[in-house]
Amino acid sequence: MTTKEQRRQWLTPDTLGFAAHWAWIWCVFWSSRFYNAGAVLEPLEVPGATTLEPLWVLSLFANVVGLAALLLLARVRNPLSELRSLPVEAGVLTAAGTLCVSFFPTVVDASAAATVYALGAVLTGVGSAGVVMLWGERLVEYGPRRLMRCFVGAIFAGAVGYSALTLVPGDISQFAVAALPLAGMGLYVYQGRRRPRVPQQYRNVAVHSRPPVPMMLVALFFGISFGLMKGLIAPVDPSLIAVRDILNIVAIAAAAGTFYVTSVVYKMDFDHLTYQVAMPLVAAGFLLLPLHEPWHIVGTAVYQFGYQYFYIVLWAIWAVLANREKVPAAWMAAWGLLSIQIGQLIGSLVGDAALGPLVDEGSRAAVSAAVIFAALMVSLFVFGDRSAATGWGSVRPMEEEPAPAAGRTLDVACAAVAHRGRLTARENDVFCLLARGRNRAFICQELVIGDETVKSHVKAIYRKLEVHSQQELINLVEEERTEG
């Protein structure tokens, strides 16, 4: 594979758009510049709360409600990408909410600051539900292999973007972060216009399949563990906040790189990706949580490593299940995302409620031990039995063959590639025959044109599509057909 082809596989509009989504999440929910802004809003402080900040609770609750609504919508209106206004609405709501929790509370009257902040938290939750749901549908449609490339590439690109934004002055960075959802959805729409529309007979098909309960339970468990970690984190010394932020981003990027190595190089199946890599890291994070500072900060980063690693695994599982069960990608992704977010909300509230009574290290150690025991049980009973009804434990995501998307025939795939390469009408005729393996003599006879003319068209087609042989051209069309 040439360097150009490799770059084309990794640096796609989808990768950059998804990276904008990740950079936004880290800036708003992990950067002290944004996340701690609400701590000064006394009217929103929850009585008795010790660690949870209003932005987290309100935004997460609104996110759960938004995902539930989109799940119901995906049951009868699919794919969601056909709802042309949804990306715009999701991007605008998220951007407006970001400004409401960062910039507007500092310029409005003090009596209205809390209300503006609460409104922003709700808007970010609802808007980001639409953003992540659209990305979930598209990446699941692509199948596990292309999903992995896009996800891992987005994490690294997002980490670079986040690092750059932390160097930007405060007011400017607030507007720059608010623009990220708009940029991400803009790239989403741009890439969507380059893809052929799903034929009418495959749109808005009512889903009658049962919810994927085993996958949902696993996602719920990991969501609860994340929420508990969030709720049980002791207050961090101000001098270590920047260190905590950096460690978290490094851990997330390391998780993406590790997933690529374990799934591509070592070709691990879902069972081993989970209980040989993700579970031990989650357990190690909780082991370090009860210790004195700075070890509990290190524990948070270790846990973040394991959680993010398994988060990518989950997305790959959704792609496998959607393909095998022949259900819309949005339907499968919505169940998974909703389960994770419900788990995070439950875990956060439980962990926060327990943090008050758990004032000593021994009590926190007991809670950590209970979580580790639960992780062990999930490993043994959910992932340890290869004959379980889940059917995806022994699947190696990089070896899973994606099925052609609904209605994505060879003609549809050729049309998509030709449109992307801006082929002329006659070049398109030649291209479609080349994609079917026809030689020049056949093309001359079929189109009633001379051999030199065919040569000229072939040369132009290869140049526009950035391929060097007929086999590379056929491979390009097959990739379009199977991965969309």
Secondary structure by P-SEA (a helix, b strand, c coil): ccaaaaaaacccaaaaaaaaaaaaaaaacccccccccccccccccccccccccaaaaaaaaaaaaaaaaaaaaaacccccccccaaaaaaaaaaaaaaaaaccccccccccaaaaaaaaaaaaaaaaaaaaaaaaaaaaaaacaaaaaaaaaaaaaaaaaaaaaaaaccaaaaaaaaaaaaaaaaaaaaaaaaacccccccccccccccccaaaaaaaaaaaaaaaaaaaaacccccccaaaaaaaaaaaaaaaaaaaaaaaaccccccccccccccaaaaaaaaaaaccccaaaaaaaaaaaaaaaaaaaaaaaaaaaaaaaaacccaaaaaaaaaaaaaaaaaaaaaaaaaaccccccaaaaaaaaaaaaaaaaaaaacccccccccccccccccccccccccccccaaaaaaaaaaaacccaaaaaaaaaaaacccaaaaaaaacccaaaaaaaaaaaaaaaccccaaaaaaaaaaaaaac
